[in-house]
């Protein structure tokens, strides 16, 4: 995983998505841009 985003973070984002949060909500809560979030989740 590039740009210092740790695997644990990715798992956290995926868990949040499964729990019904939107990408926009996750980006706000985790201070990550929507673009970065989508790229990370697509890997």
C-alpha positions in Angstrom: 0.0 0.0 0.0 1.4 3.3 -1.0 1.7 6.8 0.5 1.9 5.6 4.1 -1.7 4.4 4.4 -1.5 1.4 6.6 -3.4 -1.9 6.0 -5.1 -1.4 9.4 -6.6 1.8 8.2 -7.9 0.2 5.0 -9.6 -2.5 7.1 -11.1 0.2 9.3 -12.5 2.0 6.2 -13.9 -1.2 4.8 -15.5 -2.0 8.2 -17.1 1.5 8.3 -18.5 1.0 4.8 -20.0 -2.4 5.8 -21.5 -0.7 8.8 -23.4 1.6 6.5 -21.3 4.7 6.5 -20.8 6.5 3.1 -17.4 7.3 1.6 -18.1 11.0 2.3 -18.8 10.4 6.0 -15.7 8.3 6.3 -13.5 10.9 4.6 -14.8 13.5 7.1 -14.4 11.3 10.2 -10.9 10.1 9.2 -9.6 13.2 7.6 -8.8 11.5 4.3 -9.8 12.9 0.9 -12.6 11.1 -0.9 -10.3 10.5 -3.9 -7.7 8.8 -1.7 -10.3 6.8 0.0 -11.8 5.5 -3.2 -8.3 4.7 -4.6 -7.4 2.8 -1.4 -10.7 0.9 -1.3 -10.4 -0.1 -5.0 -7.0 -1.9 -4.4 
